[in-house]
Amino acid sequence: MNITRFDQAPTYVAPNHFDMKCLRLQGHEAGPSQTLWMGLSQIAPGGHTSLDASPLEKHYVVLEGELTLVSEREGVKTEAVLRRLDSACFAPGEKRQLVNQSQHPASILLAMPYPAKAP
């Protein structure tokens, strides 16, 4: 068992994340994990990510606050507002963006697999 205390979770810098504090809860520098890692992002009002795709599936759960999630797939944009305990899954290759359009901080849990290892 690997335990990461929230107040000891290591921070990490994610590219194209603005006005956000990212914490590693499990995996990578937070400890051993075989198939996936988990992080928590604290997003200030006005904070956001850019609209980018990832080759890996990503799962999000809003823990506090309200976030607008934008998706773009095959040129079609979709937007949804998620609130506490709402969740979303983005497919590999699907562009996604998180935006805090509210006046209050928001927190979101992220879970995603590690990239496949080359044979």
All heavy atoms as an XYZ file, in Angstrom:
916
protein
N       0.847     -1.177      0.000
C       0.000      0.000      0.000
C       0.889      1.235      0.000
O       1.873      1.310      0.710
C      -0.898     -0.012      1.243
C      -1.720      1.235      1.393
S      -3.032      1.211      2.638
C      -2.251      0.546      4.079
N       0.501      2.221     -0.825
C       1.203      3.496     -0.851
C       0.220      4.587     -0.440
O      -0.828      4.745     -1.056
C       1.747      3.799     -2.250
C       2.487      5.113     -2.276
O       3.544      5.246     -1.661
N       1.942      6.092     -2.955
N       0.556      5.323      0.591
C      -0.303      6.399      1.084
C       0.376      7.731      0.811
O       1.568      7.901      1.091
C      -0.570      6.240      2.598
C      -1.368      4.961      2.833
C      -1.285      7.467      3.151
C      -1.546      4.605      4.288
N      -0.377      8.649      0.226
C       0.095     10.011      0.032
C      -0.817     10.922      0.832
O      -2.016     10.999      0.561
C       0.055     10.415     -1.460
O       0.841      9.494     -2.220
C       0.586     11.827     -1.654
N      -0.281     11.560      1.838
C      -1.047     12.532      2.615
C      -1.210     13.783      1.767
O      -0.263     14.231      1.104
C      -0.337     12.876      3.922
C      -0.039     11.672      4.793
C      -1.288     11.173      5.482
N      -0.942     10.016      6.313
C      -1.802      9.100      6.675
N      -3.066      9.202      6.312
N      -1.418      8.085      7.418
N      -2.406     14.344      1.772
C      -2.694     15.496      0.926
C      -1.708     16.633      1.167
O      -1.220     17.251      0.214
C      -4.137     15.965      1.134
C      -4.524     17.081      0.221
C      -4.768     16.837     -1.121
C      -4.639     18.373      0.689
C      -5.114     17.863     -1.994
C      -4.991     19.413     -0.164
C      -5.230     19.149     -1.505
N      -1.384     16.892      2.414
C      -0.474     18.003      2.711
C       0.977     17.703      2.339
O       1.834     18.565      2.436
C      -0.593     18.440      4.170
C      -0.205     17.366      5.172
O       0.034     16.198      4.768
O      -0.144     17.683      6.373
N       1.241     16.461      1.899
C       2.585     16.090      1.472
C       2.640     15.702     -0.011
O       3.683     15.280     -0.503
C       3.099     14.931      2.327
C       3.238     15.295      3.789
C       3.583     14.106      4.662
O       3.569     12.954      4.229
N       3.891     14.386      5.914
N       1.518     15.856     -0.713
C       1.485     15.499     -2.131
C       2.430     16.406     -2.915
O       2.388     17.632     -2.763
C       0.064     15.627     -2.672
N       3.292     15.814     -3.741
C       4.222     16.647     -4.504
C       3.503     17.441     -5.589
O       2.548     16.963     -6.196
C       5.192     15.635     -5.116
C       4.553     14.307     -4.997
C       3.514     14.388     -3.940
N       3.965     18.660     -5.813
C       3.425     19.470     -6.904
C       4.151     19.100     -8.194
O       5.267     18.579     -8.168
C       3.590     20.976     -6.636
O       4.974     21.267     -6.496
C       2.842     21.401     -5.385
N       3.490     19.354     -9.292
C       4.133     19.171    -10.596
C       3.638     20.268    -11.530
O       2.587     20.869    -11.304
C       3.879     17.771    -11.170
C       2.452     17.486    -11.576
C       2.046     17.602    -12.909
C       1.504     17.078    -10.643
C       0.744     17.338    -13.282
C       0.200     16.801    -11.010
C      -0.176     16.937    -12.332
O      -1.466     16.663    -12.707
N       4.423     20.534    -12.550
C       4.069     21.557    -13.525
C       3.571     20.864    -14.777
O       4.281     20.053    -15.371
C       5.280     22.458    -13.855
C       4.919     23.471    -14.932
C       5.778     23.156    -12.595
N       2.342     21.170    -15.146
C       1.757     20.602    -16.363
C       1.793     21.660    -17.456
O       1.419     22.811    -17.215
C       0.325     20.157    -16.088
N       2.241     21.301    -18.650
C       2.286     22.288    -19.725
C       0.885     22.788    -20.081
O      -0.092     22.045    -20.008
C       2.915     21.543    -20.899
C       3.009     20.119    -20.504
C       2.714     19.997    -19.057
N       0.798     24.045    -20.453
C      -0.450     24.661    -20.909
C      -1.552     24.673    -19.857
O      -2.737     24.607    -20.185
C      -0.949     23.989    -22.192
C       0.069     24.085    -23.310
O       0.678     25.134    -23.506
N       0.287     22.994    -24.008
N      -1.155     24.747    -18.581
C      -2.083     24.905    -17.460
C      -1.798     26.273    -16.844
O      -0.651     26.563    -16.500
C      -1.865     23.808    -16.414
C      -2.369     22.462    -16.831
N      -1.985     21.845    -17.993
C      -3.225     21.606    -16.217
C      -2.580     20.661    -18.088
N      -3.344     20.501    -17.028
N      -2.835     27.096    -16.686
C      -2.657     28.472    -16.255
C      -3.494     28.752    -15.014
O      -4.671     28.388    -14.962
C      -3.035     29.426    -17.388
C      -2.299     29.105    -18.666
C      -2.895     28.311    -19.641
C      -1.009     29.560    -18.874
C      -2.212     27.988    -20.809
C      -0.321     29.239    -20.032
C      -0.924     28.449    -21.010
N      -2.887     29.392    -14.019
C      -3.534     29.688    -12.735
C      -4.084     28.412    -12.093
O      -5.212     28.363    -11.614
C      -4.650     30.735    -12.889
C      -4.091     32.097    -13.251
O      -2.990     32.438    -12.762
O      -4.731     32.816    -14.035
N      -3.235     27.397    -12.114
C      -3.589     26.102    -11.546
C      -2.420     25.580    -10.712
O      -1.268     25.785    -11.068
C      -3.897     25.076    -12.651
C      -5.089     25.434    -13.495
S      -5.340     24.310    -14.898
C      -5.756     22.784    -14.077
N      -2.756     24.909     -9.630
C      -1.757     24.199     -8.831
C      -2.059     22.717     -9.000
O      -3.181     22.267     -8.739
C      -1.855     24.597     -7.360
C      -0.849     23.862     -6.484
C      -0.969     24.290     -5.032
C       0.041     23.559     -4.187
N      -0.117     23.916     -2.768
N      -1.077     21.957     -9.457
C      -1.264     20.532     -9.725
C      -0.515     19.705     -8.686
O       0.675     19.931     -8.446
C      -0.770     20.192    -11.123
S      -1.629     21.097    -12.438
N      -1.212     18.768     -8.089
C      -0.643     17.884     -7.071
C      -0.703     16.446     -7.551
O      -1.700     16.016     -8.134
C      -1.431     17.996     -5.760
C      -1.525     19.376     -5.133
C      -2.493     19.352     -3.963
C      -0.149     19.836     -4.685
N       0.335     15.692     -7.271
C       0.374     14.275     -7.616
C      -0.099     13.503     -6.388
O       0.495     13.604     -5.316
C       1.804     13.879     -7.976
C       1.906     12.581     -8.681
C       1.696     12.687    -10.153
N       2.808     13.392    -10.787
C       2.817     13.721    -12.056
N       1.805     13.437    -12.832
N       3.838     14.368    -12.572
N      -1.162     12.730     -6.531
C      -1.696     11.955     -5.409
C      -1.161     10.529     -5.389
O      -0.893      9.977     -4.332
C      -3.225     11.945     -5.461
C      -3.902     13.316     -5.406
C      -5.411     13.152     -5.475
C      -3.491     14.079     -4.161
N      -1.049      9.921     -6.553
C      -0.511      8.570     -6.673
C       0.259      8.464     -7.985
O      -0.063      9.125     -8.964
C      -1.630      7.513     -6.649
C      -2.327      7.375     -5.314
C      -1.401      6.837     -4.228
O      -0.533      5.995     -4.460
N      -1.575      7.344     -3.021
N       1.255      7.614     -8.015
C       2.051      7.405     -9.212
C       3.135      8.468     -9.364
O       3.197      9.433     -8.615
N       3.993      8.238    -10.337
C       5.138      9.122    -10.598
C       5.881      9.401     -9.285
O       6.176      8.474     -8.533
C       4.700     10.410    -11.301
C       4.213     10.194    -12.692
N       5.020      9.814    -13.735
C       2.960     10.320    -13.217
C       4.317      9.698    -14.831
N       3.056      9.988    -14.550
N       6.153     10.673     -8.979
C       6.930     10.995     -7.780
C       6.153     10.822     -6.481
O       6.730     10.914     -5.396
C       7.521     12.414     -7.874
C       6.515     13.516     -7.963
C       6.051     13.834     -9.379
O       6.343     13.075    -10.324
O       5.382     14.858     -9.541
N       4.853     10.523     -6.552
C       4.059     10.291     -5.335
C       4.139      8.837     -4.871
O       3.654      8.518     -3.796
C       2.598     10.668     -5.559
N       4.743      7.972     -5.662
C       4.904      6.587     -5.236
C       4.589      5.605     -6.344
O       4.122      5.979     -7.418
N       4.830      4.344     -6.074
C       4.692      3.314     -7.103
C       3.237      3.090     -7.526
O       2.317      3.156     -6.720
C       5.258      2.056     -6.425
C       5.086      2.305     -4.965
C       5.216      3.789     -4.776
N       3.065      2.862     -8.815
C       1.773      2.524     -9.395
C       2.038      1.823    -10.715
O       2.889      2.271    -11.486
C       0.941      3.784     -9.607
O      -0.250      3.479    -10.283
N       1.327      0.777    -10.992
C       1.593     -0.034    -12.182
C       0.907      0.470    -13.451
O       1.485      0.419    -14.518
C       1.150     -1.483    -11.934
C       1.903     -2.175    -10.822
C       3.368     -2.351    -11.154
O       3.707     -2.827    -12.229
N       4.235     -1.952    -10.239
N      -0.344      0.911    -13.347
C      -1.115      1.160    -14.566
C      -1.635      2.584    -14.740
O      -1.898      2.998    -15.854
C      -2.318      0.209    -14.646
O      -3.127      0.384    -13.494
C      -1.859     -1.241    -14.726
N      -1.819      3.320    -13.631
C      -2.345      4.671    -13.771
C      -1.790      5.566    -12.690
O      -1.206      5.106    -11.718
C      -3.874      4.695    -13.758
C      -4.612      4.272    -12.482
C      -4.797      5.427    -11.511
C      -5.975      3.722    -12.858
N      -1.983      6.859    -12.887
C      -1.602      7.828    -11.855
C      -2.787      8.755    -11.628
O      -3.682      8.855    -12.464
C      -0.342      8.582    -12.221
C      -0.433      9.488    -13.408
C      -0.218      9.158    -14.713
C      -0.750     10.882    -13.387
N      -0.389     10.257    -15.515
C      -0.722     11.333    -14.728
C      -1.055     11.795    -12.398
C      -0.978     12.650    -15.091
C      -1.316     13.107    -12.748
C      -1.275     13.521    -14.081
N      -2.790      9.414    -10.448
C      -3.872     10.325    -10.095
C      -3.297     11.651     -9.640
O      -2.277     11.699     -8.956
C      -4.733      9.746     -8.968
C      -5.535      8.549     -9.400
S      -6.735      7.913     -8.196
C      -6.337      8.648     -6.663
N      -3.989     12.714    -10.025
C      -3.586     14.040     -9.610
C      -4.796     14.861     -9.223
O      -5.935     14.492     -9.514
N      -4.530     15.961     -8.562
C      -5.576     16.892     -8.193
C      -5.136     18.274     -8.630
O      -4.003     18.678     -8.359
C      -5.823     16.876     -6.685
C      -6.937     17.797     -6.230
C      -7.845     17.070     -5.260
C      -6.386     19.042     -5.584
N      -6.004     18.960     -9.344
C      -5.705     20.315     -9.786
C      -6.615     21.285     -9.056
O      -7.828     21.093     -9.005
C      -5.906     20.456    -11.295
O      -4.980     19.659    -11.997
N      -5.993     22.329     -8.496
C      -6.729     23.408     -7.861
C      -6.687     24.573     -8.839
O      -5.602     25.054     -9.198
C      -6.087     23.759     -6.528
C      -6.140     22.586     -5.562
C      -5.291     22.806     -4.328
O      -4.184     23.325     -4.396
N      -5.813     22.393     -3.180
N      -7.871     25.014     -9.273
C      -7.971     25.974    -10.367
C      -8.581     27.277     -9.850
O      -9.719     27.294     -9.382
C      -8.818     25.391    -11.515
C      -8.271     24.003    -11.905
C      -8.838     26.325    -12.711
C      -9.198     23.185    -12.758
N      -7.817     28.342     -9.942
C      -8.275     29.663     -9.494
C      -9.340     30.195    -10.455
O      -9.416     29.758    -11.618
C      -7.092     30.625     -9.445
N     -10.170     31.136    -10.009
C     -11.097     31.778    -10.934
C     -10.335     32.325    -12.141
O      -9.294     32.961    -11.993
C     -11.704     32.909    -10.100
C     -11.625     32.401     -8.693
C     -10.319     31.650     -8.634
N     -10.815     32.020    -13.323
C     -10.133     32.414    -14.553
C      -9.062     31.434    -14.995
O      -8.549     31.537    -16.111
N      -8.700     30.482    -14.145
C      -7.692     29.484    -14.507
C      -8.209     28.559    -15.596
O      -9.420     28.346    -15.726
N      -7.269     27.992    -16.364
C      -7.688     27.139    -17.482
C      -6.515     26.337    -18.033
O      -5.362     26.587    -17.690
C      -8.275     28.007    -18.595
C      -7.253     28.933    -19.206
N      -6.850     30.089    -18.591
C      -6.560     28.857    -20.357
C      -5.957     30.705    -19.343
N      -5.754     29.967    -20.413
N      -6.861     25.417    -18.896
C      -5.877     24.725    -19.718
C      -6.113     25.167    -21.155
O      -7.166     25.714    -21.480
C      -6.025     23.192    -19.641
O      -7.279     22.806    -20.221
C      -5.951     22.693    -18.206
N      -5.153     24.897    -22.011
C      -5.387     25.157    -23.431
C      -6.195     23.988    -24.003
O      -6.352     22.950    -23.353
C      -4.059     25.335    -24.168
O      -3.252     24.205    -23.989
N      -6.726     24.163    -25.195
C      -7.501     23.120    -25.864
C      -6.526     22.211    -26.591
O      -6.058     22.538    -27.684
C      -8.519     23.750    -26.823
C      -9.439     22.789    -27.573
C     -10.354     22.052    -26.602
C     -10.282     23.547    -28.601
N      -6.173     21.096    -25.951
C      -5.164     20.182    -26.494
C      -5.666     18.748    -26.433
O      -6.495     18.393    -25.589
C      -3.871     20.251    -25.671
C      -3.149     21.576    -25.807
O      -3.121     22.117    -26.929
O      -2.624     22.062    -24.798
N      -5.115     17.925    -27.294
C      -5.418     16.495    -27.294
C      -4.302     15.739    -26.587
O      -3.179     16.215    -26.469
C      -5.561     15.984    -28.722
N      -4.641     14.561    -26.109
C      -3.677     13.663    -25.483
C      -3.874     12.281    -26.104
O      -5.003     11.904    -26.417
C      -3.941     13.593    -23.974
O      -3.223     12.529    -23.395
N      -2.802     11.517    -26.249
C      -2.974     10.171    -26.792
C      -3.576      9.199    -25.771
O      -3.864      8.055    -26.104
C      -1.547      9.762    -27.171
C      -0.673     10.552    -26.255
C      -1.394     11.859    -26.030
N      -3.780      9.668    -24.533
C      -4.279      8.796    -23.465
C      -5.664      9.215    -23.002
O      -6.004     10.399    -22.987
C      -3.320      8.848    -22.271
C      -1.874      8.449    -22.562
C      -0.996      8.751    -21.365
C      -1.799      6.985    -22.947
N      -6.458      8.238    -22.609
C      -7.765      8.504    -22.019
C      -7.578      9.226    -20.686
O      -6.652      8.916    -19.937
C      -8.474      7.170    -21.800
C      -9.869      7.274    -21.258
C     -10.543      5.922    -21.199
O     -10.302      5.195    -20.211
O     -11.273      5.592    -22.143
N      -8.469     10.189    -20.394
C      -8.383     10.936    -19.136
C      -9.752     10.949    -18.471
O     -10.763     11.145    -19.130
C      -7.921     12.372    -19.385
C      -6.503     12.438    -19.907
C      -6.007     13.856    -19.991
C      -4.560     13.833    -20.463
N      -3.825     15.003    -20.068
N      -9.743     10.766    -17.147
C     -10.968     10.784    -16.350
C     -10.876     11.917    -15.341
O      -9.845     12.066    -14.673
C     -11.142      9.459    -15.595
C     -11.284      8.286    -16.499
N     -12.499      7.719    -16.760
C     -10.372      7.581    -17.218
C     -12.330      6.706    -17.592
N     -11.045      6.602    -17.883
N     -11.945     12.699    -15.221
C     -11.987     13.830    -14.300
C     -13.210     13.723    -13.391
O     -14.277     13.318    -13.838
C     -12.095     15.151    -15.066
C     -10.886     15.511    -15.901
C     -10.852     15.235    -17.261
C      -9.797     16.152    -15.323
C      -9.759     15.590    -18.033
C      -8.702     16.510    -16.095
C      -8.685     16.227    -17.444
O      -7.603     16.577    -18.202
N     -13.043     14.140    -12.134
C     -14.144     14.273    -11.187
C     -13.998     15.630    -10.515
O     -12.953     15.928     -9.943
C     -14.121     13.165    -10.099
C     -15.283     13.341     -9.127
C     -14.146     11.771    -10.718
N     -15.038     16.454    -10.583
C     -15.014     17.756     -9.903
C     -15.253     17.502     -8.416
O     -16.259     16.899     -8.039
C     -16.077     18.720    -10.469
C     -16.117     20.013     -9.667
C     -15.792     19.014    -11.940
N     -14.313     17.926     -7.592
C     -14.435     17.732     -6.142
C     -15.062     18.930     -5.461
O     -15.808     18.782     -4.500
C     -13.057     17.440     -5.540
C     -12.353     16.203     -6.079
C     -10.979     16.064     -5.443
C     -13.187     14.955     -5.868
N     -14.750     20.116     -5.939
C     -15.298     21.355     -5.376
C     -15.447     22.368     -6.491
O     -14.649     22.403     -7.424
C     -14.374     21.930     -4.287
C     -14.264     21.089     -3.041
C     -15.561     20.953     -2.256
O     -16.398     21.885     -2.306
O     -15.743     19.916     -1.612
N     -16.452     23.204     -6.377
C     -16.621     24.292     -7.319
C     -17.321     23.876     -8.594
O     -18.062     22.889     -8.634
N     -17.027     24.634     -9.637
C     -17.697     24.472    -10.923
C     -16.684     24.711    -12.024
O     -15.914     25.674    -11.964
C     -18.829     25.498    -10.992
C     -19.581     25.527    -12.281
C     -20.686     26.569    -12.252
O     -21.654     26.391    -11.492
O     -20.547     27.571    -12.978
N     -16.660     23.837    -13.015
C     -15.731     23.965    -14.129
C     -16.459     23.770    -15.448
O     -17.371     22.944    -15.543
C     -14.615     22.927    -14.037
C     -13.581     23.134    -12.946
C     -12.711     21.912    -12.785
C     -12.734     24.361    -13.257
N     -16.034     24.516    -16.446
C     -16.527     24.303    -17.796
C     -15.517     23.419    -18.513
O     -14.323     23.733    -18.528
C     -16.688     25.647    -18.540
O     -17.611     26.448    -17.806
C     -17.185     25.431    -19.950
N     -15.989     22.316    -19.072
C     -15.144     21.420    -19.852
C     -15.531     21.565    -21.313
O     -16.719     21.561    -21.657
C     -15.313     19.966    -19.407
C     -14.427     19.528    -18.245
C     -14.704     20.324    -16.997
C     -14.576     18.053    -17.990
N     -14.525     21.735    -22.150
C     -14.723     21.873    -23.586
C     -14.071     20.678    -24.253
O     -12.963     20.267    -23.889
C     -14.082     23.182    -24.107
C     -14.290     23.325    -25.609
C     -14.649     24.384    -23.361
N     -14.757     20.120    -25.223
C     -14.253     18.987    -25.986
C     -14.321     19.327    -27.460
O     -15.251     20.001    -27.907
C     -15.136     17.759    -25.706
O     -14.891     16.743    -26.648
N     -13.328     18.872    -28.204
C     -13.387     19.006    -29.663
C     -12.952     17.690    -30.269
O     -11.849     17.205    -30.004
C     -12.501     20.143    -30.161
C     -12.649     20.367    -31.647
C     -11.814     21.518    -32.156
O     -11.899     22.612    -31.581
O     -11.060     21.303    -33.122
N     -13.847     17.144    -31.063
C     -13.581     15.854    -31.711
C     -14.086     15.933    -33.137
O     -15.252     16.258    -33.350
C     -14.292     14.746    -30.946
C     -13.782     13.390    -31.226
C     -14.387     12.425    -30.247
N     -13.712     11.161    -30.355
C     -13.972     10.121    -29.634
N     -14.910     10.186    -28.713
N     -13.322      9.009    -29.798
N     -13.199     15.678    -34.084
C     -13.530     15.732    -35.508
C     -14.150     17.080    -35.873
O     -15.129     17.149    -36.618
C     -14.438     14.562    -35.883
C     -13.767     13.217    -35.653
C     -14.674     12.032    -35.938
O     -15.787     12.229    -36.465
O     -14.266     10.908    -35.627
N     -13.599     18.161    -35.298
C     -14.042     19.505    -35.615
C     -15.310     19.959    -34.919
O     -15.756     21.082    -35.117
N     -15.916     19.105    -34.094
C     -17.148     19.448    -33.390
C     -16.818     19.778    -31.938
O     -16.255     18.946    -31.219
C     -18.176     18.291    -33.452
C     -19.424     18.641    -32.659
C     -18.520     17.963    -34.898
N     -17.176     21.005    -31.521
C     -16.925     21.438    -30.146
C     -18.156     21.200    -29.286
O     -19.277     21.477    -29.701
C     -16.583     22.931    -30.105
C     -15.136     23.220    -29.961
C     -14.912     24.698    -29.694
C     -13.427     24.956    -29.695
N     -13.118     26.355    -29.503
N     -17.921     20.706    -28.069
C     -18.971     20.496    -27.083
C     -18.517     21.139    -25.790
O     -17.336     21.078    -25.442
C     -19.205     18.981    -26.848
O     -19.463     18.360    -28.102
C     -20.362     18.746    -25.919
N     -19.442     21.751    -25.077
C     -19.120     22.418    -23.820
C     -20.121     21.966    -22.756
O     -21.310     21.833    -23.032
C     -19.241     23.931    -24.032
C     -18.478     24.758    -23.058
C     -18.489     26.218    -23.437
O     -17.790     26.595    -24.395
O     -19.205     26.981    -22.752
N     -19.620     21.719    -21.543
C     -20.498     21.311    -20.439
C     -19.962     21.889    -19.136
O     -18.745     21.956    -18.935
C     -20.566     19.792    -20.335
N     -20.874     22.290    -18.267
C     -20.505     22.764    -16.936
C     -20.649     21.606    -15.969
O     -21.697     20.959    -15.907
C     -21.396     23.951    -16.501
C     -21.080     24.359    -15.073
C     -21.196     25.125    -17.447
N     -19.565     21.314    -15.249
C     -19.578     20.255    -14.248
C     -19.510     20.869    -12.862
O     -18.789     21.852    -12.648
C     -18.391     19.304    -14.437
C     -18.593     18.158    -15.429
C     -18.757     18.677    -16.838
C     -17.435     17.185    -15.340
N     -20.273     20.273    -11.952
C     -20.295     20.720    -10.559
C     -19.850     19.566     -9.671
O     -19.526     18.485    -10.151
C     -21.701     21.201    -10.204
C     -22.077     22.465    -10.976
C     -23.505     22.926    -10.709
N     -23.819     24.107    -11.489
C     -24.229     24.075    -12.764
N     -24.385     22.926    -13.388
N     -24.485     25.209    -13.398
N     -19.870     19.796     -8.380
C     -19.367     18.844     -7.399
C     -19.845     17.412     -7.685
O     -21.039     17.170     -7.824
C     -19.808     19.270     -5.999
C     -19.196     18.440     -4.903
C     -19.531     19.016     -3.529
N     -18.885     18.249     -2.514
C     -19.436     17.181     -1.941
N     -20.643     16.790     -2.273
N     -18.775     16.514     -1.023
N     -18.876     16.523     -7.808
C     -19.020     15.086     -8.028
C     -19.502     14.707     -9.423
O     -19.727     13.531     -9.699
C     -19.889     14.434     -6.945
C     -19.332     14.596     -5.524
C     -20.238     13.896     -4.522
C     -17.899     14.084     -5.415
N     -19.636     15.675    -10.342
C     -19.847     15.342    -11.745
C     -18.517     14.852    -12.312
O     -17.444     15.249    -11.840
C     -20.298     16.570    -12.540
C     -21.704     17.037    -12.196
O     -22.478     16.249    -11.613
O     -22.024     18.205    -12.516
N     -18.583     14.010    -13.322
C     -17.356     13.461    -13.902
C     -17.427     13.444    -15.419
O     -18.502     13.552    -16.008
C     -17.099     12.047    -13.371
O     -18.150     11.172    -13.752
N     -16.254     13.312    -16.027
C     -16.153     13.265    -17.486
C     -14.981     12.377    -17.873
O     -14.006     12.249    -17.131
C     -15.949     14.664    -18.056
N     -15.103     11.769    -19.034
C     -14.030     10.956    -19.603
C     -13.741     11.478    -20.999
O     -14.668     11.683    -21.789
C     -14.457      9.487    -19.662
S     -13.245      8.421    -20.462
N     -12.474     11.726    -21.289
C     -12.051     12.154    -22.609
C     -11.324     11.002    -23.280
O     -10.424     10.394    -22.696
C     -11.128     13.376    -22.528
C     -11.848     14.636    -22.143
C     -11.943     15.010    -20.813
C     -12.443     15.432    -23.105
C     -12.606     16.168    -20.452
C     -13.113     16.589    -22.752
C     -13.203     16.962    -21.422
N     -11.705     10.710    -24.518
C     -11.109      9.612    -25.276
C      -9.711      9.988    -25.757
O      -9.388     11.178    -25.884
C     -11.999      9.284    -26.476
N      -8.888      8.996    -26.044
C      -7.582      9.296    -26.630
C      -7.745     10.116    -27.910
O      -8.621      9.827    -28.730
C      -7.004      7.911    -26.935
C      -7.716      6.985    -25.999
C      -9.096      7.558    -25.844
N      -6.947     11.164    -28.045
C      -6.986     12.004    -29.237
C      -8.047     13.086    -29.217
O      -8.059     13.953    -30.095
N      -8.935     13.062    -28.237
C      -9.988     14.081    -28.136
C      -9.402     15.344    -27.488
O      -8.795     15.270    -26.419
C     -11.133     13.540    -27.282
C     -12.300     14.460    -27.117
C     -13.437     13.818    -26.314
O     -13.262     12.697    -25.780
O     -14.486     14.459    -26.215
N      -9.581     16.484    -28.124
C      -9.103     17.731    -27.528
C      -9.969     18.058    -26.323
O     -11.175     17.844    -26.339
C      -9.165     18.870    -28.542
C      -8.138     18.759    -29.640
C      -8.199     19.965    -30.548
C      -7.154     19.876    -31.635
N      -7.209     21.072    -32.515
N      -9.315     18.598    -25.268
C     -10.069     18.962    -24.069
C      -9.486     20.209    -23.461
O      -8.298     20.497    -23.582
C     -10.127     17.824    -23.055
C      -8.952     17.726    -22.117
C      -7.901     16.788    -22.618
N      -6.721     16.696    -21.817
C      -5.540     17.127    -22.224
N      -5.408     17.758    -23.359
N      -4.486     16.935    -21.504
N     -10.381     20.949    -22.795
C      -9.988     22.178    -22.108
C     -10.816     22.287    -20.840
O     -12.013     21.981    -20.831
C     -10.247     23.396    -22.997
C      -9.857     24.708    -22.349
C     -10.107     25.902    -23.251
O     -11.067     25.928    -24.013
N      -9.235     26.883    -23.155
N     -10.181     22.717    -19.755
C     -10.854     22.981    -18.488
C     -10.774     24.476    -18.234
O      -9.699     25.066    -18.386
C     -10.155     22.251    -17.340
C     -10.349     20.744    -17.203
C      -9.722     19.992    -18.346
C      -9.751     20.272    -15.897
N     -11.901     25.087    -17.840
C     -11.941     26.525    -17.598
C     -12.759     26.782    -16.342
O     -13.877     26.282    -16.211
C     -12.590     27.286    -18.778
C     -12.557     28.786    -18.526
C     -11.920     26.949    -20.095
N     -12.193     27.570    -15.432
C     -12.958     27.993    -14.253
C     -13.509     29.386    -14.550
O     -12.825     30.387    -14.414
C     -12.080     28.026    -13.002
C     -12.874     28.374    -11.760
O     -14.036     28.756    -11.839
N     -12.255     28.235    -10.603
N     -14.779     29.431    -14.964
C     -15.429     30.691    -15.299
C     -16.151     31.288    -14.097
O     -16.780     32.335    -14.218
C     -16.416     30.484    -16.456
C     -15.730     30.072    -17.733
C     -16.699     29.790    -18.868
O     -17.851     29.425    -18.665
N     -16.217     29.959    -20.094
N     -16.064     30.626    -12.957
C     -16.764     31.099    -11.767
C     -15.888     32.082    -10.982
O     -14.736     32.323    -11.338
C     -17.142     29.916    -10.871
O     -16.017     29.475    -10.130
N     -16.433     32.586     -9.901
C     -15.706     33.501     -9.021
C     -15.085     32.772     -7.825
O     -14.575     33.419     -6.908
C     -16.658     34.599     -8.516
C     -17.236     35.451     -9.627
C     -16.151     36.190    -10.395
O     -15.253     36.790     -9.812
N     -16.214     36.124    -11.716
N     -15.130     31.432     -7.847
C     -14.646     30.635     -6.721
C     -13.633     29.600     -7.203
O     -13.733     29.103     -8.327
C     -15.816     29.920     -6.037
C     -16.897     30.862     -5.612
N     -16.794     31.662     -4.492
C     -18.092     31.162     -6.171
C     -17.878     32.397     -4.375
N     -18.693     32.119     -5.387
N     -12.667     29.223     -6.357
C     -11.720     28.170     -6.730
C     -12.450     26.854     -6.978
O     -13.535     26.610     -6.446
C     -10.807     28.057     -5.511
C     -11.007     29.314     -4.735
C     -12.398     29.776     -5.030
N     -11.847     26.022     -7.794
C     -12.399     24.697     -8.088
C     -11.280     23.670     -7.951
O     -10.106     23.982     -8.129
C     -12.986     24.657     -9.492
N     -11.663     22.435     -7.631
C     -10.705     21.327     -7.546
C     -11.226     20.173     -8.383
O     -12.418     19.856     -8.345
C     -10.534     20.850     -6.104
O      -9.960     21.856     -5.311
N     -10.317     19.560     -9.127
C     -10.698     18.440     -9.971
C      -9.687     17.306     -9.817
O      -8.479     17.543     -9.746
C     -10.843     18.890    -11.449
C     -11.552     17.828    -12.283
C      -9.516     19.297    -12.043
C     -12.074     18.338    -13.607
N     -10.196     16.093     -9.721
C      -9.372     14.888     -9.642
C      -9.158     14.361    -11.046
O     -10.103     14.315    -11.841
C     -10.090     13.834     -8.791
C      -9.399     12.492     -8.632
C      -8.203     12.627     -7.707
C     -10.384     11.468     -8.077
N      -7.941     13.977    -11.353
C      -7.584     13.416    -12.654
C      -7.028     12.017    -12.452
O      -6.181     11.810    -11.573
C      -6.522     14.300    -13.331
C      -5.708     13.685    -14.469
C      -6.587     13.413    -15.679
C      -4.551     14.584    -14.838
N      -7.481     11.088    -13.264
C      -6.898      9.739    -13.288
C      -6.629      9.388    -14.746
O      -7.494      9.591    -15.610
C      -7.843      8.714    -12.665
N      -5.424      8.915    -15.005
C      -5.086      8.525    -16.379
C      -4.014      7.445    -16.375
O      -3.214      7.341    -15.439
C      -4.647      9.738    -17.201
C      -3.400     10.432    -16.736
S      -2.999     11.880    -17.738
C      -2.373     11.127    -19.207
N      -4.006      6.611    -17.428
C      -3.006      5.546    -17.495
C      -1.633      6.092    -17.842
O      -1.499      7.209    -18.356
C      -3.533      4.654    -18.625
C      -4.296      5.594    -19.508
C      -4.899      6.618    -18.573
N      -0.642      5.292    -17.539
C       0.700      5.588    -18.030
C       0.752      5.280    -19.521
O       0.005      4.417    -20.008
C       1.734      4.709    -17.324
C       1.986      5.078    -15.888
C       1.650      4.199    -14.858
C       2.570      6.291    -15.542
C       1.890      4.531    -13.538
C       2.817      6.615    -14.224
C       2.478      5.728    -13.228
O       2.721      6.059    -11.927
N       1.630      5.952    -20.273
C       1.781      5.602    -21.693
C       2.251      4.160    -21.823
O       2.961      3.639    -20.947
C       2.858      6.566    -22.179
C       2.945      7.645    -21.161
C       2.491      7.051    -19.869
N       1.848      3.506    -22.901
C       2.290      2.133    -23.164
C       3.805      2.127    -23.339
O       4.376      3.037    -23.962
C       1.602      1.579    -24.385
N       4.436      1.119    -22.805
C       5.881      0.996    -22.943
C       6.214      0.375    -24.297
O       5.521     -0.520    -24.773
C       6.461      0.128    -21.826
C       6.344      0.795    -20.476
C       6.940     -0.053    -19.376
C       6.777      0.658    -18.046
N       7.230     -0.151    -16.946
N       7.258      0.889    -24.914
C       7.702      0.340    -26.194
C       8.193     -1.079    -25.990
O       8.844     -1.377    -24.990
C       8.791      1.223    -26.776
N       7.885     -1.956    -26.948
C       8.327     -3.373    -26.804
C       9.825     -3.525    -26.861
O      10.567     -2.755    -27.317
C       7.657     -4.089    -27.972
C       7.104     -3.038    -28.865
C       7.165     -1.731    -28.134
